[in-house]
Amino acid sequence: MDNQKIHMNGGDGPNSYANNSEYQKQLVGYSKIVMAELIEQELDVGIINPDCSPFCVADFGCSVGGNTYLAVQNIIEAVETKYKSNEQDQENPQLQVPEFLVFFNDLVQNDFNTLFNYIHGNKPNYFTTGIPGSFYGRVFPKAFLHFAHSSMSLLYLSRIPEEVLDRKSAAWDKGRIHYSSSGAAKEVEAAYSNQFRKDIQAFLDARAQELVPGGLMAIITLTILDGVLPSDSPMAINFTILGSCLQDMANMGIMSEEKLNSFNLPYYYTSPMELETLIKTHGCFDIVRFEKLPTPLRQVVIDVQTAVLSVRVVTEQLFQQHFGKDITEELFQRYAEKLDSHPVLKDDKYRTDASYFAFLKRKTETSKPGS
């Protein structure tokens, strides 16, 4: 399985990502103040030609709904403030607030129709376009972008590691759907981690070529805290429960064991230390800020149906593509029943995940990958 088939539930109905992504929305909100501060501090207003060039922004892994719109608005407001603060600069009297051109990037299967209906319903003060394609490769010309943004997208691998599906491999994940699932071999986690390293390298390679020297990039991603075993994380519990539901259905003959053994979820939850090290090792970006964001919904008691929906909107398409649409309702009904009897939603000891914000600046002295 490659990530060309990954997309959130589209539309704006009750099972849509647009209406069930409050967690992701709060993370974008939490990053607003620090991002504005860093744009004021780090943005070189001279990186564009003020006479004819727009300021180009791209959101990689935009998905669908209001979260990407909110993120872009935060960026543009901060950039506008930076330019306005320089309008009275006697050394740069020509600098004025530029026009903005915003690119919304996601895979081809993303529901761009719903996305642009939402965006243009809000009458944005910038020009927009959609850019379908994987962000693990180039999707823009060299030295084209001034600001790149990606929120909660880098946890999606470009592909499932081949050895995880190989019956002859020590990393074969038989009977489980994720490396974090209870009982998974250490070789499975190693295969996922290796694929993540390759993907981050590819992502940073592409952005290093697409961003102008001195261009900025903000990344928000979900991590597991340093020192926490993947099997002790909340996502491990959720994926173990989902896997047990699929196993129950296989035992009943609703699907074959072979079908179950050939399925794995393409998510990898890095640690803060691992991610920071990979960015530093890459060498094309300075890390201006790397910090933990507040945890969304921390003070909210999440009911079972809300929790199920939050998982369903990001996994349902994957289950349907592999097992068929007929299993969806029964799968998530079983998941809800098992989740309701587990303390993961009620006990804080299971909250071992954390979202991190990385603000990067494209170095001007390093050569670009592939140049």
HELIX and SHEET records of a PDB file:
HELIX    1   1 ASN A    3  LYS A    5  5                                   3    
HELIX    2   2 GLU A   22  GLU A   42  1                                  21    
HELIX    3   3 VAL A   45  ILE A   47  5                                   3    
HELIX    4   4 GLY A   66  ASN A   86  1                                  21    
HELIX    5   5 PHE A  112  GLY A  121  1                                  10    
HELIX    6   6 GLU A  162  LEU A  165  5                                   4    
HELIX    7   7 LYS A  186  GLU A  210  1                                  25    
HELIX    8   8 PRO A  230  ASP A  232  5                                   3    
HELIX    9   9 PRO A  234  ASN A  251  1                                  18    
HELIX   10  10 GLU A  257  ASN A  261  1                                   5    
HELIX   11  11 PRO A  272  HIS A  282  1                                  11    
HELIX   12  12 VAL A  304  PHE A  323  1                                  20    
HELIX   13  13 LYS A  325  ILE A  327  5                                   3    
HELIX   14  14 THR A  328  ASP A  340  1                                  13    
HELIX   15  15 PRO A  343  LEU A  345  5                                   3    
HELIX   16  16 ASP A  348  TYR A  350  5                                   3    
SHEET    1   A 7 PHE A 127  PRO A 132  0                                        
SHEET    2   A 7 PHE A 100  ASP A 106  1                                        
SHEET    3   A 7 PHE A  55  PHE A  60  1                                        
SHEET    4   A 7 LEU A 145  SER A 151  1                                        
SHEET    5   A 7 LEU A 211  ILE A 224  1                                        
SHEET    6   A 7 ASP A 353  ARG A 362 -1                                        
SHEET    7   A 7 PHE A 285  LYS A 292 -1                                        
END                                                                             
